[in-house]
Amino acid sequence: MTTENRDKKKIDKNFTKKIVSKQNRKLKARQEKNQSVWFGLGMLGLVGWSVAIPTLIGIVIGIWIDKTWPSRYSWTLMMLLMGLILGCFNAWFWVKRESDWDD
């Protein structure tokens, strides 16, 4: 068996594992179709915190930079914006991950 054949078999095996894993998650989600309101609130909270935490961290870092190295630019505002953008990407990741379970 050549190295190329072994690599192809390894890739096929990993692909099969990934498909089986996704299928099992999908079946489990379908069985638990009657999810409570608490699940929805939990997801809403997860998305909210995934935006809030990076934004707050950005503000704290910006305040620290402004106090340590004063300049004519507001690092607090710049870091707030960067934290908010990072948080939105983080929230998008979680929502996309949750929606991929239904596909």
N, C-alpha and C positions, 0 to 999 in steps of 0.2 A: 504494500500500500504506500503510495507516494505521500509526500507532505501535503501536497495540494488536496488530495482526497481526504486526508485526515482533517484538514482545515475546513473543508466543505461539510464533513459530517459533524464537526463541532459546531459550526454555524447553524446547521439544520437542527441539531439537538437544542441549542439555545433558543432558536426561533420557536421550536415546538413547546419548550417550557414556558416561554412568554405567552404563547397562544393559550395553553392550558390554564395558566394563571389568570389571564384576563377572562376566559370563559367561566372559570370558577367564581370569580368576583361578580360577573354578570348574573350568573344563576343565583348566587346568594342575595344579590340586590333585588332580583325579581321575587324571591321567596319572602323577603322582608318589605314587600311593597307598601304595607300599611304602617309606614313610619310615622311617628308621632310629630306633634308640633314642636316638641323639644329638639328633634333632629334638625328641623329647619332653622330654629333659633340658634342652635349650636353652629350650624354652617354660617349663618349670618354673623354670629360672634367671631368665628374664625376669620372670616373675610375682613371684618372690622378691625380686629386686632392685628391682622397681617398688614394693614395699612397704617394703623396708629403707631405701632411700635417703631418701625423705621423712621417715621416722621418725627416722633419724639426724640429718638436717638440723634437724628440730624439736627434738631434744634439745640440739643445739649452740646453737641460738638461745635456748632456754629457759635453759640454763646462763649464757649471756651476759647475758640480761635479769636473772636472779637475782643475778649478781655486780655488774651496773651499777646496778640499782635494787632494792635489797632490799625485800621486802614480806612480809606474813604468808602470802601465797599462793605456792605452788610453781609458777613459770612453767615449770620443766623438765617437770613432770608434765603441765601443760596443753598445752604444745607437743608433747610426746611423743604425747599423745592426738590432737592435731590432725594431726600428721604421719602417724600410723597410719591415721586416717580418710582422709586424702588419698591415702595409699599404697594403701589398699583400693579406693578409687574408681579409681585408676590401674590396678591389677591387673584390676579388673572391666572396664575399657575394653579392655585387651589381650585378655582372654579372650573378650569379646563380639566383638571384631574378628576373632579367629581363628575363632570359631564361625560368624560370618556368611559366611565363605568357603565353608562347606559347604552353606549354604542355597541 
